[in-house]
């Protein structure tokens, strides 16, 4: 199992998007969740959380389709805890 797959399957949608939205556009994020946690896409949770992260200032509009860190961005706990060998 790849590290990305482990993260998507084991961490909250909010934490995954907080990290990966800084490097991937919405279509790539959608594809990543469709592959590893399809139920998040089907239920609409993916888009609700993505929008909420912008509304709360965790993410901000960036270059093209890639988000930038917003004023309220904080490193996800799984990253600071170094749960995954990168």
Rosetta blueprint (number, residue, H / E / L):
1 X L
2 X L
3 X H
4 X H
5 X H
6 X H
7 X H
8 X H
9 X H
10 X H
11 X L
12 X L
13 X H
14 X H
15 X H
16 X H
17 X H
18 X H
19 X H
20 X H
21 X L
22 X L
23 X L
24 X L
25 X L
26 X H
27 X H
28 X H
29 X H
30 X H
31 X H
32 X H
33 X H
34 X H
35 X H
36 X H
37 X L
38 X H
39 X H
40 X H
41 X H
42 X H
43 X H
44 X L
45 X H
46 X H
47 X H
48 X H
49 X H
50 X H
51 X H
52 X H
53 X H
54 X H
55 X H
56 X L
57 X L
58 X L
59 X E
60 X E
61 X L
62 X L
63 X L
64 X L
65 X L
66 X L
67 X L
68 X E
69 X E
70 X L
71 X L
72 X L
73 X L
74 X L
75 X L
76 X L
77 X H
78 X H
79 X H
80 X H
81 X L
82 X L
83 X L
84 X L
85 X L
86 X L
